[in-house]
Every structure is written in structure tokens, then in C-alpha cells.
Amino acid sequence: MAVINRIAEYFEDMKEWRQHLHAHPELDMDCHRTAAFVAEKLRAFGVDEIHEKIGVSGVVGIINGQGDGPTIGLRADMDALPMPEETGLPYASTVEGMMHACGHDGHTTMLLGAARYLAETRKFSGRVALIFQPGEEGSGGARFMVEDGLIDRFNISQVYGQHSLPKSPLGNIETCPGPLMAAADDFEIHITGAGGHAASPHESVDPVMIAVNMYQNLQSIVTRNVDPIKTVVLSLTQIHSGTTHNVVPETAMLAGTVRTFDKDVQALVVERMQAIIHSTAEMMGGKARLDYNYGYPATINDAEKTNFACDVAAEVVGETRVARNIPPTMGAEDFSYMLEEVPGAYFYIGNGDSAYLHHTKYDFNDEASPTGASVLARIVERAQPLAAG
């Protein structure tokens, strides 16, 4: 029960790769320099096929094992966040207003480490597809890659991914079968009233009053329409209206997010939002429009693949350092698009006592890289073992 010795020998190289990526972040789908760095490393490792510009700037590397068999996918995200860095590290971001504050530099490094080992040893059957994805933080690069034929083109039968987790002990593995993260939708509600002088409110239709009532009425969806055993979040996070103190404005806007695990609950929430929004506005003499944006689907781990991944992780870090049934969270992850296509599992790897994700002082812990790379490599070797004899 330990990190793979050969991967442990890569540690200084992996640290160098990761810190280079950290210093040169790219945003959203524009990960072309990062993709070029990844492709260069894959060529140096002797990866059999390298496919670039999959889903705009994604990279897929193919390593052939020994003998026939299916293709297993391993995924890492490459993009950074549009925020300043305040770590003061010698390898801090060199790009103003961009920072690797969510560990994607580490995720890419761990998959590169696994790729190097798998290309050297090839102790598996079939093939492994190394998936380096842009746009997790914004546009949903996983969706772009899937729409670009990722699953069918490379005949991927199962897929795995991992994510850094601050405050979890370094190198611990945490996940759960079934729902792990929620679907993340957002919305805007545009209200139209009739503006006028604030001293004569009876001659106007106040969109602020409509917005306030609408805000309260929408909360009844969670408390009175959704089965209390189900999980849902409906948060209104913005309200905008008016320009001065003595004018009743013409319009108002509310905005927020909806988080769900169950598609039936999601549909119910949207249906009730439409009814409440229109009836509240009409009751008070105004009009309203709901602009609802369906975001990332819920991240649903396959139970069998999750248990398998945990068993493999236990081989690397020990059973006591694997949490197999953590509570789901209402955060979101576009790996869900891949899990909608094929079974697989997503898990967290502990980053130790670091600043939290999306914080200006967050930094991926390089000491986690050999562990994460070993877990990914062992997943391939255990899922697609060499034929006996």
C-alpha cells in the first residue's frame, strides 16, 4: 500500500511541470499554450496518439496496452480563474488577473505523471485515453469535447477524474456513489412596471414592490412544492432597480441560481418559477419574463465504478485514508457531461491545510502529485489487467 515507486521518482519533474503551469494560467476554452505544453510532454513520454484541438483546445492522448481490450478514460481540467493571485510564491501567476486557484494545474500534472508511467510500463490491456480538458470554470469544456466526439471517436467505455480538496488530509481520497455534486442552473427575472414620481406611487406600477413579493413567493417552492426528502437550493442573489431616490423605476431584475440532483425536481422548480413569476407580476399590474439557463448537469457517480476506484485508492493510500461515502455538495462540475455518456467516478484528493478553492492564496500541494498519479495509473491497471499467462 504505497505510491508507485516509479512515479515517486518523477516527483521533481512533476513539481517543475506543475509550477510552470501555475505561473502561466489560461482561461476558459483558450488553453492553447497549456495544451501545447501537455502535447509536448505526451510526445516525450512516447504516447502512441496525440489528438489536439478536441473541443476547441482539448488534448486526447492514447496509450496502447498489451493485447485487445476496451478504452478507459482519465480526465484532467486545464483552465484557470479570472482572479488575482496573492500567494507571493516564486512561481506565482505571471498573467495579471489570472490564477490557478482551483488546482487544475495539479490535476493536469497528476494525469501527466500517470501518462508517463503508463507509457513506460504498459501493464494493462486495451487502451487508455488521457483527456486534458479546457473550460471547466466557464463554458463547460467537457460538453464541447463530448460534442466533438470524445466518447464515440475514442470508444471510451468508462471514465475517471479527480479534484484537489483543501482541508482534507494530504493525499486522502474522498468520494461517494451516486450524486456527488449538483446541477447548477442560473436565471434572470425581468420585471416591467410603469415608472413615475415617487411622491405619486398610485400613478405607477412599482417593479420594486413586485420584485420583493416575487422574492418571497419563490421561496415557497422549496418549502411547499418540493418533497422535503429531496435536495434543492433556490438562491436569489441579485436585485437591481432604479437610479435615484424620488423616481419609481420602470423595471427591475432579479437573478440567482438553482441547484438540484434530480431532473424531476429541476423540472418542477422551473415550472413553479414560471407560474409564480407571471402570476405575481400580473396580480400587481406588471409583467415579468424568466430567462432560465440550464448549466452543468448533476455529477452522478456510478456506484460500481466508485467502489472500484475506492478499492484501488486503498491500495495506494491505505483503507483508513479513503472516505467512501462523503455527503454530496451543491457545487457543480462539468465532468458530469462525461458521466452522462459512460459510467465512471469522480473523487477528491486531499490538499492538506491550504487556503480553500477559488481563494487568492490557494496553491495546489505538490506533495499530492505522486499519490494522485499513482491512483489514476492503478485504476487503469486494475480495470484492464493483462491476460494471465
Backbone hydrogen bonds, N-H to C=O, Kabsch-Sander energy under -0.5 kcal/mol:
donor,donor_aa,acceptor,acceptor_aa,energy
2,A,315,E,-0.7
8,A,4,I,-2.4
9,E,5,N,-1.5
10,Y,7,I,-1.5
11,F,8,A,-1.4
13,D,10,Y,-0.6
14,M,10,Y,-2.8
15,K,11,F,-2.6
16,E,12,E,-2.0
17,W,13,D,-2.6
18,R,14,M,-2.8
19,Q,15,K,-2.4
20,H,16,E,-1.9
21,L,17,W,-2.5
22,H,18,R,-2.5
23,A,19,Q,-1.8
24,H,20,H,-0.9
24,H,21,L,-0.7
28,D,80,A,-0.6
30,D,27,L,-1.9
31,C,29,M,-1.6
35,A,31,C,-2.7
36,A,32,H,-2.1
37,F,33,R,-2.1
38,V,34,T,-2.5
39,A,35,A,-2.8
40,E,36,A,-2.3
41,K,37,F,-2.0
42,L,38,V,-2.6
43,R,39,A,-2.3
44,A,40,E,-2.0
45,F,41,K,-1.9
46,G,42,L,-0.7
46,G,43,R,-1.1
47,V,42,L,-2.3
48,D,62,I,-0.8
49,E,62,I,-1.8
51,H,60,V,-3.1
52,E,50,I,-0.6
53,K,58,G,-0.6
54,I,58,G,-2.2
55,G,53,K,-0.6
56,V,53,K,-0.7
57,S,55,G,-1.7
58,G,54,I,-1.3
59,V,132,F,-2.3
60,V,51,H,-2.7
61,G,130,L,-2.2
62,I,49,E,-2.6
63,I,128,V,-2.2
65,G,126,G,-3.5
66,Q,124,F,-3.2
67,G,65,G,-0.8
71,T,155,N,-0.8
72,I,127,R,-2.1
73,G,158,Q,-3.2
74,L,129,A,-2.6
75,R,160,Y,-2.7
76,A,131,I,-2.8
78,M,133,Q,-2.6
80,A,26,E,-3.2
81,L,99,M,-2.9
83,M,81,L,-1.8
86,E,360,T,-3.3
92,A,89,L,-1.7
94,T,23,A,-2.5
96,E,94,T,-0.6
98,M,95,V,-1.8
99,M,81,L,-2.2
101,A,99,M,-1.6
107,H,103,G,-2.4
108,T,104,H,-2.5
109,T,105,D,-1.7
110,M,106,G,-2.7
111,L,107,H,-1.9
112,L,108,T,-2.2
113,G,109,T,-2.5
114,A,110,M,-2.2
115,A,111,L,-2.5
116,R,112,L,-2.4
117,Y,113,G,-1.9
118,L,114,A,-2.8
119,A,115,A,-2.5
120,E,116,R,-1.6
121,T,117,Y,-2.7
122,R,118,L,-1.7
124,F,122,R,-1.1
125,S,384,Q,-2.8
126,G,67,G,-1.7
127,R,70,P,-2.4
128,V,63,I,-2.0
129,A,72,I,-3.0
130,L,61,G,-3.5
130,L,128,V,-0.6
131,I,74,L,-3.5
131,I,129,A,-0.7
132,F,59,V,-3.1
132,F,130,L,-0.7
133,Q,76,A,-3.1
133,Q,131,I,-0.6
135,G,28,D,-2.3
138,G,135,G,-0.8
140,G,135,G,-2.4
141,G,135,G,-0.9
143,R,140,G,-1.0
144,F,140,G,-1.4
145,M,141,G,-2.5
146,V,142,A,-2.5
147,E,143,R,-2.9
148,D,144,F,-1.3
149,G,146,V,-1.7
150,L,145,M,-2.2
153,R,149,G,-3.0
154,F,150,L,-1.4
155,N,152,D,-0.6
156,I,151,I,-1.9
157,S,71,T,-3.0
158,Q,71,T,-0.8
159,V,343,P,-1.5
160,Y,73,G,-1.9
161,G,345,A,-1.7
162,Q,75,R,-0.6
163,H,347,F,-1.7
165,L,349,I,-2.2
167,K,352,G,-3.0
168,S,165,L,-1.3
171,G,350,G,-2.3
172,N,169,P,-2.5
173,I,321,R,-2.3
174,E,348,Y,-1.9
175,T,323,A,-2.1
178,G,301,N,-1.8
180,L,299,T,-3.0
181,M,299,T,-1.3
182,A,329,T,-0.6
182,A,331,G,-1.8
183,A,260,T,-3.8
184,A,296,Y,-2.0
185,D,183,A,-0.6
185,D,258,V,-2.7
186,D,293,N,-2.0
187,F,256,G,-2.0
188,E,291,D,-2.2
189,I,254,L,-3.4
190,H,188,E,-0.5
190,H,289,R,-2.7
191,I,189,I,-0.6
191,I,252,A,-3.0
192,T,287,K,-3.0
193,G,250,E,-3.5
194,A,205,V,-2.2
196,G,248,V,-1.8
198,A,246,N,-1.9
200,S,197,H,-1.9
203,E,200,S,-2.0
204,S,201,P,-1.6
205,V,194,A,-2.1
206,D,204,S,-0.5
210,I,206,D,-1.7
211,A,207,P,-2.5
212,V,208,V,-2.5
213,N,209,M,-2.2
214,M,210,I,-2.6
215,Y,211,A,-2.7
216,Q,212,V,-1.9
217,N,213,N,-2.6
218,L,214,M,-2.6
219,Q,215,Y,-0.9
219,Q,216,Q,-0.6
220,S,217,N,-1.4
221,I,218,L,-1.4
223,T,219,Q,-1.5
224,R,220,S,-2.8
225,N,220,S,-0.6
225,N,221,I,-1.6
226,V,221,I,-1.6
230,K,227,D,-2.0
233,V,259,R,-2.2
235,S,257,T,-2.5
236,L,234,L,-0.5
237,T,235,S,-0.6
237,T,255,A,-2.2
238,Q,255,A,-1.9
240,H,253,M,-2.5
242,G,251,T,-0.6
247,V,244,T,-0.6
248,V,196,G,-3.0
252,A,191,I,-1.8
253,M,240,H,-2.2
254,L,189,I,-2.2
255,A,238,Q,-1.7
256,G,187,F,-1.8
257,T,235,S,-2.4
258,V,185,D,-2.0
259,R,233,V,-2.6
260,T,183,A,-1.2
261,F,231,T,-0.7
266,Q,262,D,-2.3
267,A,263,K,-2.3
268,L,264,D,-2.1
269,V,265,V,-2.6
270,V,266,Q,-2.1
271,E,267,A,-2.3
272,R,268,L,-2.6
273,M,269,V,-2.5
274,Q,270,V,-2.3
275,A,271,E,-1.9
276,I,272,R,-2.8
277,I,273,M,-2.8
278,H,274,Q,-2.1
279,S,275,A,-2.3
280,T,276,I,-2.4
281,A,277,I,-2.0
282,E,278,H,-2.5
283,M,279,S,-2.6
284,M,280,T,-1.2
285,G,282,E,-1.7
286,G,281,A,-3.1
287,K,192,T,-2.3
289,R,190,H,-2.0
291,D,188,E,-3.2
291,D,289,R,-0.6
292,Y,290,L,-0.7
293,N,186,D,-3.2
294,Y,292,Y,-0.6
295,G,293,N,-0.6
296,Y,184,A,-0.5
299,T,181,M,-2.1
300,I,298,A,-0.9
301,N,178,G,-2.9
301,N,299,T,-0.7
302,D,344,G,-2.4
306,T,302,D,-2.5
307,N,303,A,-2.3
308,F,304,E,-2.1
309,A,305,K,-2.7
310,C,306,T,-2.3
311,D,307,N,-2.2
312,V,308,F,-2.4
313,A,309,A,-2.7
314,A,310,C,-2.3
315,E,311,D,-1.1
315,E,312,V,-0.6
316,V,312,V,-1.0
316,V,313,A,-0.7
317,V,313,A,-3.1
318,G,313,A,-0.5
318,G,314,A,-1.5
321,R,318,G,-1.7
322,V,319,E,-1.7
323,A,173,I,-3.1
323,A,321,R,-0.5
324,R,322,V,-0.7
326,I,175,T,-2.3
329,T,180,L,-2.3
336,S,333,E,-1.6
337,Y,334,D,-1.8
338,M,335,F,-0.8
339,L,335,F,-1.9
340,E,336,S,-1.5
341,E,338,M,-1.1
342,V,338,M,-2.0
345,A,159,V,-1.5
347,F,161,G,-1.9
348,Y,174,E,-3.2
349,I,163,H,-2.5
350,G,172,N,-2.8
351,N,165,L,-2.4
352,G,168,S,-2.6
354,S,352,G,-2.0
358,H,101,A,-3.2
359,H,101,A,-0.5
359,H,356,Y,-1.1
362,Y,359,H,-1.8
366,D,364,F,-0.7
368,A,365,N,-2.2
369,S,366,D,-1.5
372,G,368,A,-2.5
373,A,369,S,-2.7
374,S,370,P,-2.0
375,V,371,T,-2.4
376,L,372,G,-2.1
377,A,373,A,-2.4
378,R,374,S,-2.7
379,I,375,V,-2.0
380,V,376,L,-1.6
381,E,377,A,-2.1
382,R,378,R,-2.7
383,A,379,I,-2.5
384,Q,380,V,-2.2
